[in-house]
Amino acid sequence: MSCYLITGGTGSFGKTVTEYLLSNKDVKEIRVFSRDEAKQDLMRTKYMNDSRIKFYIGDIRDYDSIYHALNDIDYVFHAAALKQVPSCEFFPMQAVATNVIGSDNVLKAAIAQGVKKVVCLSTDKAVMPVNAMGMTKAVMEKIAQSYARQNPGTQISCVRYGNVMYSRGSVIPRFIEQIKNNQPLTLTNPDMTRFLMALSESVQLVQYAFEHAKQGDIFVKKAPACTVEDLAIALKELFASDVEVNVIGTRHGEKLYETLASAEELVRSEDLGGFIRVSMDSRDLNYEKYVSDGNSNNAIQEDYHSHNTQRLNVEQVKKLLLTLTEVREELHL
């Protein structure tokens, strides 16, 4: 029987992984750790008849609160983060405080409490980042690998994924809301591509990391992508809407496409079918041996990004959207 803790446990991922864990009879306890007491109260009401779920008010920025919450915990899903690109652009030190310092607190406390495994949730925006959110997530990955090198007793790994469909604050619920209110759809750049993944697939990725990770690994789940324009067209057709589409221009910190693994990382990666394992850079601080010899295993290849992955057309996007419970509910199917 195992005990789990989910940081950011009241978020989209946290609620989904809680449902997943509740289906496992070997789960002794699930601790939902977050600073949002209103969302905790909603979850508490929903699961009031399941004594395995415990709620902890706290903030990963506060080391003591996460340290005490991790007592007797076996496994940690670290999902707490500031994720909105524009807000992180305007308040970058807030992103640093949560995504960098807060993550350091989680990992340091997990090691101190003897946690067996930690999986940290990262993002495609951490690869060659151009915005504060991606930069702080990239630093989080480096911190995780730093602790992984020095602390073999606690297995630490990361997972990266792109846009989670219908997650809080994402574009699909925003488009649907605009359609329902007969408002124009606001596109930043029609040619932008984004990876598409359901929340259930993000849980599969994290579970895969728990089962297969070596110390310091980063796991990527291969995913299809589409243009933002095709996503908008697909939703308009599903909802039989003729609202206009307004192109408003790129927001602060947005990329034309997102990258899940860089060419440099792919050199030390392993293709696992539906997943890519990016191994931790095992070199130490002695770089002298590379001055004259270099690294022969540095093959030239392309990044893995949303412009060169499987591209879905409008009909395929519609089919994928109809797999989402939230979209089907909006359509009264």
BALOBA-1460 file (C-alpha; in Angstrom, 3 decimals):
// residues 333
<rec num="1" residu="m" x="0.000" y="0.000" z="0.000"/>
<rec num="2" residu="s" x="1.471" y="3.322" z="-1.119"/>
<rec num="3" residu="c" x="0.949" y="6.963" z="-0.171"/>
<rec num="4" residu="y" x="0.945" y="9.709" z="-2.813"/>
<rec num="5" residu="l" x="1.168" y="13.482" z="-2.662"/>
<rec num="6" residu="i" x="0.147" y="15.784" z="-5.519"/>
<rec num="7" residu="t" x="1.414" y="19.363" z="-5.455"/>
<rec num="8" residu="g" x="-0.992" y="21.660" z="-7.244"/>
<rec num="9" residu="g" x="-3.492" y="18.915" z="-6.522"/>
<rec num="10" residu="t" x="-6.577" y="21.044" z="-7.180"/>
<rec num="11" residu="g" x="-5.519" y="21.896" z="-10.753"/>
<rec num="12" residu="s" x="-6.603" y="20.155" z="-13.942"/>
<rec num="13" residu="f" x="-3.871" y="17.513" z="-13.766"/>
<rec num="14" residu="g" x="-4.240" y="17.057" z="-10.010"/>
<rec num="15" residu="k" x="-7.939" y="16.286" z="-10.231"/>
<rec num="16" residu="t" x="-7.401" y="13.875" z="-13.121"/>
<rec num="17" residu="v" x="-4.583" y="11.961" z="-11.432"/>
<rec num="18" residu="t" x="-6.622" y="11.790" z="-8.213"/>
<rec num="19" residu="e" x="-9.395" y="10.005" z="-10.133"/>
<rec num="20" residu="y" x="-6.794" y="7.670" z="-11.614"/>
<rec num="21" residu="l" x="-5.259" y="6.822" z="-8.240"/>
<rec num="22" residu="l" x="-8.643" y="6.178" z="-6.640"/>
<rec num="23" residu="s" x="-9.155" y="3.325" z="-9.110"/>
<rec num="24" residu="n" x="-6.046" y="1.589" z="-7.716"/>
<rec num="25" residu="k" x="-6.752" y="-0.588" z="-4.694"/>
<rec num="26" residu="d" x="-3.079" y="-0.500" z="-3.675"/>
<rec num="27" residu="v" x="-3.278" y="3.238" z="-2.915"/>
<rec num="28" residu="k" x="-3.425" y="3.804" z="0.822"/>
<rec num="29" residu="e" x="-3.580" y="7.597" z="0.871"/>
<rec num="30" residu="i" x="-3.667" y="10.552" z="-1.535"/>
<rec num="31" residu="r" x="-2.647" y="13.966" z="-0.234"/>
<rec num="32" residu="v" x="-3.910" y="16.915" z="-2.239"/>
<rec num="33" residu="f" x="-1.516" y="19.797" z="-1.560"/>
<rec num="34" residu="s" x="-2.405" y="23.305" z="-2.757"/>
<rec num="35" residu="r" x="-2.957" y="26.846" z="-1.557"/>
<rec num="36" residu="d" x="-6.475" y="27.133" z="-2.986"/>
<rec num="37" residu="e" x="-8.901" y="26.370" z="-0.159"/>
<rec num="38" residu="a" x="-11.970" y="27.013" z="-2.328"/>
<rec num="39" residu="k" x="-10.983" y="24.345" z="-4.860"/>
<rec num="40" residu="q" x="-9.995" y="22.017" z="-2.034"/>
<rec num="41" residu="d" x="-13.445" y="22.425" z="-0.545"/>
<rec num="42" residu="l" x="-15.050" y="21.466" z="-3.867"/>
<rec num="43" residu="m" x="-12.867" y="18.346" z="-4.081"/>
<rec num="44" residu="r" x="-13.523" y="17.514" z="-0.435"/>
<rec num="45" residu="t" x="-17.256" y="17.633" z="-1.057"/>
<rec num="46" residu="k" x="-16.933" y="15.440" z="-4.142"/>
<rec num="47" residu="y" x="-14.854" y="12.795" z="-2.346"/>
<rec num="48" residu="m" x="-16.305" y="13.095" z="1.140"/>
<rec num="49" residu="n" x="-17.045" y="9.357" z="1.254"/>
<rec num="50" residu="d" x="-13.486" y="8.278" z="0.415"/>
<rec num="51" residu="s" x="-11.246" y="8.400" z="3.473"/>
<rec num="52" residu="r" x="-8.091" y="7.849" z="1.425"/>
<rec num="53" residu="i" x="-8.011" y="11.490" z="0.293"/>
<rec num="54" residu="k" x="-6.466" y="14.068" z="2.635"/>
<rec num="55" residu="f" x="-6.261" y="17.783" z="1.972"/>
<rec num="56" residu="y" x="-3.273" y="19.937" z="2.899"/>
<rec num="57" residu="i" x="-3.340" y="23.707" z="2.627"/>
<rec num="58" residu="g" x="0.141" y="24.947" z="1.818"/>
<rec num="59" residu="d" x="2.393" y="26.622" z="-0.716"/>
<rec num="60" residu="i" x="5.493" y="25.081" z="-2.278"/>
<rec num="61" residu="r" x="7.150" y="28.482" z="-1.764"/>
<rec num="62" residu="d" x="7.045" y="27.655" z="1.959"/>
<rec num="63" residu="y" x="9.519" y="24.848" z="2.660"/>
<rec num="64" residu="d" x="8.054" y="23.922" z="6.046"/>
<rec num="65" residu="s" x="4.549" y="23.415" z="4.678"/>
<rec num="66" residu="i" x="5.657" y="20.999" z="1.967"/>
<rec num="67" residu="y" x="8.180" y="19.275" z="4.252"/>
<rec num="68" residu="h" x="5.525" y="18.359" z="6.829"/>
<rec num="69" residu="a" x="3.027" y="17.323" z="4.150"/>
<rec num="70" residu="l" x="5.589" y="14.834" z="2.752"/>
<rec num="71" residu="n" x="5.925" y="12.846" z="5.975"/>
<rec num="72" residu="d" x="5.414" y="9.113" z="5.242"/>
<rec num="73" residu="i" x="4.842" y="9.745" z="1.514"/>
<rec num="74" residu="d" x="6.140" y="7.242" z="-1.055"/>
<rec num="75" residu="y" x="5.493" y="8.981" z="-4.379"/>
<rec num="76" residu="v" x="5.133" y="12.616" z="-5.447"/>
<rec num="77" residu="f" x="3.523" y="14.165" z="-8.512"/>
<rec num="78" residu="h" x="4.935" y="17.695" z="-8.643"/>
<rec num="79" residu="a" x="2.387" y="19.664" z="-10.699"/>
<rec num="80" residu="a" x="2.252" y="22.993" z="-8.830"/>
<rec num="81" residu="a" x="3.375" y="25.848" z="-11.075"/>
<rec num="82" residu="l" x="2.583" y="29.199" z="-12.580"/>
<rec num="83" residu="k" x="1.649" y="28.176" z="-16.123"/>
<rec num="84" residu="q" x="0.102" y="31.160" z="-17.892"/>
<rec num="85" residu="v" x="2.636" y="32.603" z="-20.342"/>
<rec num="86" residu="p" x="1.411" y="36.246" z="-20.280"/>
<rec num="87" residu="s" x="1.181" y="36.486" z="-16.474"/>
<rec num="88" residu="c" x="4.684" y="35.040" z="-16.110"/>
<rec num="89" residu="e" x="5.947" y="37.601" z="-18.647"/>
<rec num="90" residu="f" x="4.586" y="40.488" z="-16.598"/>
<rec num="91" residu="f" x="5.521" y="39.005" z="-13.206"/>
<rec num="92" residu="p" x="8.653" y="36.938" z="-13.879"/>
<rec num="93" residu="m" x="9.834" y="36.882" z="-10.266"/>
<rec num="94" residu="q" x="6.551" y="35.279" z="-9.276"/>
<rec num="95" residu="a" x="7.307" y="32.545" z="-11.812"/>
<rec num="96" residu="v" x="10.792" y="32.199" z="-10.298"/>
<rec num="97" residu="a" x="9.352" y="31.988" z="-6.773"/>
<rec num="98" residu="t" x="6.972" y="29.151" z="-7.662"/>
<rec num="99" residu="n" x="8.533" y="27.276" z="-10.573"/>
<rec num="100" residu="v" x="12.159" y="27.507" z="-9.450"/>
<rec num="101" residu="i" x="12.366" y="28.101" z="-5.692"/>
<rec num="102" residu="g" x="9.139" y="26.222" z="-5.006"/>
<rec num="103" residu="s" x="10.314" y="23.218" z="-7.033"/>
<rec num="104" residu="d" x="13.622" y="23.270" z="-5.173"/>
<rec num="105" residu="n" x="11.658" y="23.160" z="-1.911"/>
<rec num="106" residu="v" x="9.618" y="20.166" z="-3.087"/>
<rec num="107" residu="l" x="12.676" y="18.181" z="-4.160"/>
<rec num="108" residu="k" x="14.747" y="19.067" z="-1.119"/>
<rec num="109" residu="a" x="11.879" y="18.164" z="1.230"/>
<rec num="110" residu="a" x="11.161" y="14.906" z="-0.645"/>
<rec num="111" residu="i" x="14.768" y="13.811" z="-0.243"/>
<rec num="112" residu="a" x="14.781" y="14.801" z="3.442"/>
<rec num="113" residu="q" x="11.590" y="12.796" z="4.040"/>
<rec num="114" residu="g" x="12.854" y="9.718" z="2.206"/>
<rec num="115" residu="v" x="10.323" y="9.792" z="-0.626"/>
<rec num="116" residu="k" x="10.921" y="6.925" z="-3.070"/>
<rec num="117" residu="k" x="10.089" y="8.670" z="-6.364"/>
<rec num="118" residu="v" x="9.283" y="12.184" z="-7.599"/>
<rec num="119" residu="v" x="8.021" y="13.027" z="-11.075"/>
<rec num="120" residu="c" x="8.131" y="16.732" z="-11.976"/>
<rec num="121" residu="l" x="5.758" y="18.039" z="-14.622"/>
<rec num="122" residu="s" x="7.433" y="20.256" z="-17.198"/>
<rec num="123" residu="t" x="6.404" y="21.714" z="-20.545"/>
<rec num="124" residu="d" x="7.430" y="21.986" z="-24.175"/>
<rec num="125" residu="k" x="8.041" y="25.669" z="-23.448"/>
<rec num="126" residu="a" x="11.111" y="24.656" z="-21.404"/>
<rec num="127" residu="v" x="12.958" y="23.647" z="-24.593"/>
<rec num="128" residu="m" x="14.865" y="26.623" z="-26.018"/>
<rec num="129" residu="p" x="12.594" y="28.930" z="-24.018"/>
<rec num="130" residu="v" x="11.669" y="32.418" z="-25.152"/>
<rec num="131" residu="n" x="9.330" y="33.299" z="-22.279"/>
<rec num="132" residu="a" x="9.601" y="33.481" z="-18.488"/>
<rec num="133" residu="m" x="7.337" y="30.501" z="-17.936"/>
<rec num="134" residu="g" x="9.472" y="28.274" z="-20.160"/>
<rec num="135" residu="m" x="12.715" y="29.636" z="-18.701"/>
<rec num="136" residu="t" x="11.655" y="28.887" z="-15.131"/>
<rec num="137" residu="k" x="10.467" y="25.410" z="-16.105"/>
<rec num="138" residu="a" x="13.813" y="24.784" z="-17.840"/>
<rec num="139" residu="v" x="15.602" y="25.746" z="-14.630"/>
<rec num="140" residu="m" x="13.272" y="23.422" z="-12.715"/>
<rec num="141" residu="e" x="14.416" y="20.549" z="-14.933"/>
<rec num="142" residu="k" x="18.064" y="21.413" z="-14.251"/>
<rec num="143" residu="i" x="17.393" y="21.520" z="-10.498"/>
<rec num="144" residu="a" x="15.679" y="18.130" z="-10.675"/>
<rec num="145" residu="q" x="18.634" y="16.606" z="-12.499"/>
<rec num="146" residu="s" x="21.080" y="18.203" z="-10.084"/>
<rec num="147" residu="y" x="19.345" y="16.531" z="-7.141"/>
<rec num="148" residu="a" x="19.104" y="13.291" z="-9.139"/>
<rec num="149" residu="r" x="22.896" y="13.197" z="-9.566"/>
<rec num="150" residu="q" x="23.567" y="13.660" z="-5.867"/>
<rec num="151" residu="n" x="20.753" y="11.679" z="-4.208"/>
<rec num="152" residu="p" x="20.387" y="8.085" z="-5.433"/>
<rec num="153" residu="g" x="17.948" y="7.278" z="-2.614"/>
<rec num="154" residu="t" x="15.114" y="9.279" z="-4.162"/>
<rec num="155" residu="q" x="14.439" y="8.671" z="-7.840"/>
<rec num="156" residu="i" x="13.780" y="11.993" z="-9.592"/>
<rec num="157" residu="s" x="12.554" y="12.365" z="-13.158"/>
<rec num="158" residu="c" x="10.625" y="14.850" z="-15.297"/>
<rec num="159" residu="v" x="7.978" y="14.659" z="-17.985"/>
<rec num="160" residu="r" x="7.350" y="17.186" z="-20.745"/>
<rec num="161" residu="y" x="4.144" y="17.622" z="-22.664"/>
<rec num="162" residu="g" x="2.482" y="20.257" z="-24.786"/>
<rec num="163" residu="n" x="-0.966" y="21.806" z="-24.589"/>
<rec num="164" residu="v" x="-3.423" y="19.745" z="-22.569"/>
<rec num="165" residu="m" x="-6.795" y="19.996" z="-24.233"/>
<rec num="166" residu="y" x="-9.503" y="21.639" z="-22.141"/>
<rec num="167" residu="s" x="-7.200" y="22.316" z="-19.205"/>
<rec num="168" residu="r" x="-7.967" y="25.420" z="-17.166"/>
<rec num="169" residu="g" x="-7.077" y="28.620" z="-19.011"/>
<rec num="170" residu="s" x="-6.403" y="26.869" z="-22.335"/>
<rec num="171" residu="v" x="-7.708" y="27.915" z="-25.733"/>
<rec num="172" residu="i" x="-10.396" y="25.254" z="-26.326"/>
<rec num="173" residu="p" x="-12.721" y="26.259" z="-23.450"/>
<rec num="174" residu="r" x="-12.119" y="29.905" z="-24.374"/>
<rec num="175" residu="f" x="-13.157" y="29.278" z="-28.004"/>
<rec num="176" residu="i" x="-16.232" y="27.337" z="-26.887"/>
<rec num="177" residu="e" x="-17.251" y="30.131" z="-24.538"/>
<rec num="178" residu="q" x="-16.879" y="32.670" z="-27.350"/>
<rec num="179" residu="i" x="-18.974" y="30.479" z="-29.671"/>
<rec num="180" residu="k" x="-21.702" y="30.058" z="-27.039"/>
<rec num="181" residu="n" x="-21.836" y="33.832" z="-26.570"/>
<rec num="182" residu="n" x="-21.830" y="34.413" z="-30.338"/>
<rec num="183" residu="q" x="-18.551" y="36.328" z="-30.080"/>
<rec num="184" residu="p" x="-15.706" y="36.317" z="-32.627"/>
<rec num="185" residu="l" x="-12.955" y="33.757" z="-32.018"/>
<rec num="186" residu="t" x="-9.715" y="35.541" z="-31.128"/>
<rec num="187" residu="l" x="-6.660" y="33.962" z="-32.769"/>
<rec num="188" residu="t" x="-3.180" y="35.254" z="-32.113"/>
<rec num="189" residu="n" x="-1.596" y="33.719" z="-35.235"/>
<rec num="190" residu="p" x="-3.500" y="31.246" z="-37.456"/>
<rec num="191" residu="d" x="-0.288" y="29.486" z="-38.526"/>
<rec num="192" residu="m" x="0.821" y="28.642" z="-34.987"/>
<rec num="193" residu="t" x="0.999" y="24.917" z="-34.312"/>
<rec num="194" residu="r" x="0.490" y="23.294" z="-30.943"/>
<rec num="195" residu="f" x="0.725" y="19.722" z="-29.668"/>
<rec num="196" residu="l" x="-2.614" y="18.195" z="-28.664"/>
<rec num="197" residu="m" x="-2.944" y="15.856" z="-25.697"/>
<rec num="198" residu="a" x="-5.829" y="14.859" z="-23.449"/>
<rec num="199" residu="l" x="-5.541" y="15.097" z="-19.662"/>
<rec num="200" residu="s" x="-5.800" y="11.321" z="-19.442"/>
<rec num="201" residu="e" x="-2.706" y="11.042" z="-21.654"/>
<rec num="202" residu="s" x="-0.748" y="13.338" z="-19.334"/>
<rec num="203" residu="v" x="-1.522" y="10.940" z="-16.492"/>
<rec num="204" residu="q" x="-0.378" y="8.014" z="-18.662"/>
<rec num="205" residu="l" x="2.898" y="9.844" z="-19.302"/>
<rec num="206" residu="v" x="3.536" y="10.457" z="-15.611"/>
<rec num="207" residu="q" x="2.653" y="6.874" z="-14.721"/>
<rec num="208" residu="y" x="5.012" y="5.659" z="-17.454"/>
<rec num="209" residu="a" x="7.784" y="7.751" z="-15.895"/>
<rec num="210" residu="f" x="7.097" y="6.289" z="-12.450"/>
<rec num="211" residu="e" x="7.388" y="2.773" z="-13.859"/>
<rec num="212" residu="h" x="10.316" y="3.189" z="-16.299"/>
<rec num="213" residu="a" x="12.434" y="6.178" z="-15.263"/>
<rec num="214" residu="k" x="16.092" y="6.035" z="-14.468"/>
<rec num="215" residu="q" x="17.611" y="8.733" z="-12.314"/>
<rec num="216" residu="g" x="17.358" y="12.148" z="-13.982"/>
<rec num="217" residu="d" x="15.392" y="11.039" z="-17.046"/>
<rec num="218" residu="i" x="13.052" y="13.346" z="-18.944"/>
<rec num="219" residu="f" x="10.136" y="11.628" z="-20.689"/>
<rec num="220" residu="v" x="8.274" y="13.004" z="-23.686"/>
<rec num="221" residu="k" x="5.042" y="11.577" z="-25.069"/>
<rec num="222" residu="k" x="4.793" y="11.752" z="-28.828"/>
<rec num="223" residu="a" x="1.716" y="13.726" z="-29.813"/>
<rec num="224" residu="p" x="0.010" y="15.090" z="-32.907"/>
<rec num="225" residu="a" x="-0.396" y="18.810" z="-33.550"/>
<rec num="226" residu="c" x="-2.561" y="21.195" z="-35.510"/>
<rec num="227" residu="t" x="-2.648" y="24.849" z="-36.441"/>
<rec num="228" residu="v" x="-4.654" y="27.193" z="-34.249"/>
<rec num="229" residu="e" x="-6.712" y="28.098" z="-37.320"/>
<rec num="230" residu="d" x="-7.705" y="24.466" z="-37.948"/>
<rec num="231" residu="l" x="-8.618" y="24.110" z="-34.269"/>
<rec num="232" residu="a" x="-10.902" y="27.141" z="-34.527"/>
<rec num="233" residu="i" x="-12.507" y="25.842" z="-37.743"/>
<rec num="234" residu="a" x="-13.044" y="22.404" z="-36.181"/>
<rec num="235" residu="l" x="-14.844" y="23.902" z="-33.177"/>
<rec num="236" residu="k" x="-16.973" y="26.159" z="-35.366"/>
<rec num="237" residu="e" x="-18.067" y="23.154" z="-37.427"/>
<rec num="238" residu="l" x="-18.790" y="20.997" z="-34.373"/>
<rec num="239" residu="f" x="-20.961" y="23.729" z="-32.862"/>
<rec num="240" residu="a" x="-22.486" y="24.706" z="-36.248"/>
<rec num="241" residu="s" x="-21.379" y="28.285" z="-35.638"/>
<rec num="242" residu="d" x="-20.704" y="31.050" z="-38.154"/>
<rec num="243" residu="v" x="-18.954" y="33.462" z="-35.775"/>
<rec num="244" residu="e" x="-16.108" y="35.438" z="-37.267"/>
<rec num="245" residu="v" x="-12.444" y="34.796" z="-36.571"/>
<rec num="246" residu="n" x="-10.367" y="37.799" z="-35.492"/>
<rec num="247" residu="v" x="-6.574" y="37.619" z="-35.718"/>
<rec num="248" residu="i" x="-5.322" y="39.737" z="-32.823"/>
<rec num="249" residu="g" x="-1.565" y="39.169" z="-33.108"/>
<rec num="250" residu="t" x="0.957" y="37.186" z="-31.086"/>
<rec num="251" residu="r" x="0.791" y="37.554" z="-27.308"/>
<rec num="252" residu="h" x="3.765" y="38.219" z="-25.052"/>
<rec num="253" residu="g" x="6.205" y="35.302" z="-25.119"/>
<rec num="254" residu="e" x="4.404" y="33.118" z="-27.681"/>
<rec num="255" residu="k" x="6.241" y="30.925" z="-30.188"/>
<rec num="256" residu="l" x="5.170" y="29.972" z="-33.704"/>
<rec num="257" residu="y" x="5.659" y="26.316" z="-32.751"/>
<rec num="258" residu="e" x="6.586" y="24.389" z="-29.620"/>
<rec num="259" residu="t" x="9.485" y="21.955" z="-29.166"/>
<rec num="260" residu="l" x="9.303" y="18.859" z="-26.969"/>
<rec num="261" residu="a" x="12.918" y="17.734" z="-27.415"/>
<rec num="262" residu="s" x="15.918" y="19.530" z="-28.873"/>
<rec num="263" residu="a" x="18.316" y="17.996" z="-31.386"/>
<rec num="264" residu="e" x="21.042" y="18.038" z="-28.718"/>
<rec num="265" residu="e" x="18.804" y="16.048" z="-26.357"/>
<rec num="266" residu="l" x="17.773" y="13.593" z="-29.033"/>
<rec num="267" residu="v" x="21.424" y="12.554" z="-29.371"/>
<rec num="268" residu="r" x="21.195" y="10.982" z="-25.907"/>
<rec num="269" residu="s" x="17.572" y="9.843" z="-26.203"/>
<rec num="270" residu="e" x="15.886" y="6.471" z="-26.584"/>
<rec num="271" residu="d" x="12.805" y="5.950" z="-28.747"/>
<rec num="272" residu="l" x="10.339" y="3.867" z="-26.747"/>
<rec num="273" residu="g" x="7.541" y="3.784" z="-29.306"/>
<rec num="274" residu="g" x="4.954" y="6.221" z="-27.996"/>
<rec num="275" residu="f" x="7.497" y="7.886" z="-25.707"/>
<rec num="276" residu="i" x="10.983" y="9.360" z="-25.868"/>
<rec num="277" residu="r" x="13.387" y="8.952" z="-22.958"/>
<rec num="278" residu="v" x="15.935" y="11.780" z="-22.747"/>
<rec num="279" residu="s" x="18.732" y="10.609" z="-20.496"/>
<rec num="280" residu="m" x="20.445" y="12.953" z="-18.088"/>
<rec num="281" residu="d" x="23.734" y="14.433" z="-19.289"/>
<rec num="282" residu="s" x="26.187" y="12.243" z="-17.379"/>
<rec num="283" residu="r" x="29.276" y="14.426" z="-17.861"/>
<rec num="284" residu="d" x="30.944" y="15.889" z="-14.783"/>
<rec num="285" residu="l" x="32.639" y="19.251" z="-14.357"/>
<rec num="286" residu="n" x="35.874" y="17.956" z="-15.885"/>
<rec num="287" residu="y" x="35.491" y="19.079" z="-19.490"/>
<rec num="288" residu="e" x="39.203" y="18.775" z="-20.300"/>
<rec num="289" residu="k" x="38.736" y="15.441" z="-22.078"/>
<rec num="290" residu="y" x="36.464" y="17.157" z="-24.621"/>
<rec num="291" residu="v" x="38.920" y="19.928" z="-25.514"/>
<rec num="292" residu="s" x="40.980" y="17.790" z="-27.881"/>
<rec num="293" residu="d" x="38.676" y="14.842" z="-28.621"/>
<rec num="294" residu="g" x="35.202" y="16.361" z="-28.630"/>
<rec num="295" residu="n" x="32.083" y="14.228" z="-28.490"/>
<rec num="296" residu="s" x="31.803" y="11.812" z="-31.412"/>
<rec num="297" residu="n" x="28.175" y="10.974" z="-30.584"/>
<rec num="298" residu="n" x="26.822" y="14.328" z="-31.745"/>
<rec num="299" residu="a" x="24.844" y="13.400" z="-34.846"/>
<rec num="300" residu="i" x="23.072" y="16.175" z="-36.680"/>
<rec num="301" residu="q" x="19.308" y="15.854" z="-36.467"/>
<rec num="302" residu="e" x="16.210" y="18.008" z="-36.155"/>
<rec num="303" residu="d" x="14.375" y="19.070" z="-33.016"/>
<rec num="304" residu="y" x="11.095" y="17.293" z="-32.287"/>
<rec num="305" residu="h" x="8.499" y="20.083" z="-32.508"/>
<rec num="306" residu="s" x="4.889" y="20.806" z="-33.395"/>
<rec num="307" residu="h" x="5.783" y="21.797" z="-36.966"/>
<rec num="308" residu="n" x="7.322" y="18.407" z="-37.832"/>
<rec num="309" residu="t" x="5.189" y="15.987" z="-35.813"/>
<rec num="310" residu="q" x="2.014" y="14.380" z="-37.173"/>
<rec num="311" residu="r" x="-0.201" y="17.237" z="-38.435"/>
<rec num="312" residu="l" x="-3.951" y="16.786" z="-38.010"/>
<rec num="313" residu="n" x="-6.409" y="18.257" z="-40.507"/>
<rec num="314" residu="v" x="-9.772" y="19.766" z="-39.548"/>
<rec num="315" residu="e" x="-11.679" y="16.462" z="-39.711"/>
<rec num="316" residu="q" x="-9.057" y="14.702" z="-37.595"/>
<rec num="317" residu="v" x="-9.128" y="17.536" z="-35.045"/>
<rec num="318" residu="k" x="-12.920" y="17.252" z="-34.838"/>
<rec num="319" residu="k" x="-12.639" y="13.520" z="-34.217"/>
<rec num="320" residu="l" x="-10.077" y="14.118" z="-31.460"/>
<rec num="321" residu="l" x="-12.181" y="16.858" z="-29.839"/>
<rec num="322" residu="l" x="-15.149" y="14.500" z="-29.663"/>
<rec num="323" residu="t" x="-13.130" y="12.171" z="-27.430"/>
<rec num="324" residu="l" x="-13.142" y="14.874" z="-24.744"/>
<rec num="325" residu="t" x="-15.919" y="14.510" z="-22.176"/>
<rec num="326" residu="e" x="-16.121" y="18.279" z="-21.710"/>
<rec num="327" residu="v" x="-16.668" y="18.943" z="-25.420"/>
<rec num="328" residu="r" x="-19.304" y="16.210" z="-25.654"/>
<rec num="329" residu="e" x="-21.106" y="17.701" z="-22.661"/>
<rec num="330" residu="e" x="-21.060" y="21.145" z="-24.267"/>
<rec num="331" residu="l" x="-22.555" y="19.571" z="-27.395"/>
<rec num="332" residu="h" x="-25.118" y="17.668" z="-25.264"/>
<rec num="333" residu="l" x="-23.999" y="14.348" z="-26.733"/>
